[in-house]
């Protein structure tokens, strides 16, 4: 009971909220309002016309740039033609796409097209300022560093530019690039004014349609309101009347397990699977991005491999010595190549361990598009470094690749893309069976793209006239063009928005009185640190029986097989191993043999994973630990076979033996789920990706040193050592297989029906206590699903 002013009493147990939620004061829309006249044109031209003027200026700039470059190239101002041409084509394509979008947006009055042009221009602003900063640093350091002193000579004819622009031509170029960035910023400002104009116009039209719709008789006040532009209008946006109970208790979740369904017929099960397969194939955006990225990557690795090997040799020896290597020179080159492999691995993965964690948390909260785009950009940056090194005109020092690799690692590099794509599927797919099918399609796209990329690189390398025409720089240009296509596809087809779980969590947070609607950067990193600590706790806490030991064995096995897959397929050490001369007991392969062998290897993996794994699991009813043992044995024998190979057919036989080697990862995932409670599953997978990156660095340190020490007397010893490590891990897995059988872990017959499991998991995933953490951790490293 409570007292109301006036002496009346009223019960206060119910509160009805009827006040407007927010009040915005807005001017009635007018075309000639001052805010629609961009300052970039001294407020003399309306935004709708300023867009066309900006397009004309941008077109003029593009034509001028093309003419200037043609003049410089014809008059030998440019040394690195192979580097500048693709860069100019990329800038020209970005400008051309932006011009087309701006014209279409202005004609159709579509603000999304204008916004896309602004995004392209923002990237060009960043690129221009970075080039300007690099030029200033090169000029400022100058002769103090041998590297900075030699950089301009790799790219341009400094004497001709000095004769044209004077002794401070680098500073003048930096100023021009910065002025270019400022000019592009003005165009972005025009686009923003025009976008605001379109949005205000659309809102006005929509509101006028709602108020003065056909058949509706407006009141005199309403007619006066719309005919009087000088008065301020106050628009009230009311939400629905809400009833709030002050005595509301915290919601309780009651899980009601559905009854077992009657056994469906085989035709019904087949129809259900076909329906879900159709839904999975309906949206192929993630699979298309994965396909383009890995096809370009496999193509580049295949076609670059022999040139990288020769480039390392030419750093210390003459060209004729590298073409006719003696045993001493070849062993020296092999050891040096092992060192560079280690340096590049550290450059890639040391920053990636930190960046992957931060970007993973960011993607959980705000969407996956940015993470995918950053990963693609990182791979393209890395390949551009190889272009500078392998180009016949630039011929930059080989350590340039390590510097570019460090920058690429700060974007998350290659591993960021499959992790984020798998997480994107998990974000936007509620049905678990449908998610499994989509993940399978994504894995199939990854395998098939690697096959096609390897074959494409092998065919181009084999066909002499094609390779002589495009040269290595042209091949790298093709690779970067594929990455640009993947980037563009991601920009249009992968939205930057939260998944359904994050949207539900966000909605519940905003409606709660105990949470604020805003979050600081410090809160974000504190939550990230708490999630990492909780992941370690999952592994360290005591569990019934030997379950904690099972978890550690599973993680170690996953780390070993992950690094084995990398080292025995497309790693630099493998390529240098197969390129050794036959005179010294090697295989003397070229890009064609390497590409075909890798393509066949991935095709065999595809068959083993997507044909034999369902056969083992569904038909033969094998336990997860049994599948792990089969996969480990297959992977170990394949590695040993590579180490013992002295003929080409030995390598293909090793690929065939390794048909089951990729079964370990899905078996580990299925096994871990049976070891921990439902609310700890996500946290159990949190450390997998970090552990994989750390394992890659450690094994590179170990394997590279082993290869350096043994290449002169037994080059294949490193691969034999990798196989021996996997056989040792098999002993621990045998122990886990025996003990888990005693503890009834992995006996699927003892589990409840699918419907019961789904009922429990669906309710738990919606509970606020479990959803944020399990959602973050399940999606963070979904590469291993």
VENTA-V212630 format. One record per helix or strand of 2 or more residues. SS is the DSSP state (hx for helix, st for strand). FROM is the first residue (numbers start at 1). LEN is the number of residues. Records with the same first field share a line. If there is no record, write none. Layout:
BEGIN
SS = FROM-LEN ; FROM-LEN
END
This chain:
BEGIN
st = 2-2 ; 9-2 ; 14-4 ; 22-6 ; 232-6 ; 242-4
hx = 34-3 ; 39-3 ; 47-28 ; 81-28 ; 111-34 ; 146-10 ; 158-8 ; 169-43 ; 220-8 ; 266-17 ; 285-30 ; 319-5 ; 327-40 ; 369-22 ; 399-11 ; 413-15 ; 432-31 ; 464-30 ; 500-11 ; 521-20 ; 547-21 ; 572-7 ; 582-3 ; 591-29 ; 624-21 ; 648-13 ; 663-11 ; 678-33 ; 717-26 ; 748-3 ; 754-13 ; 768-13 ; 782-3
END
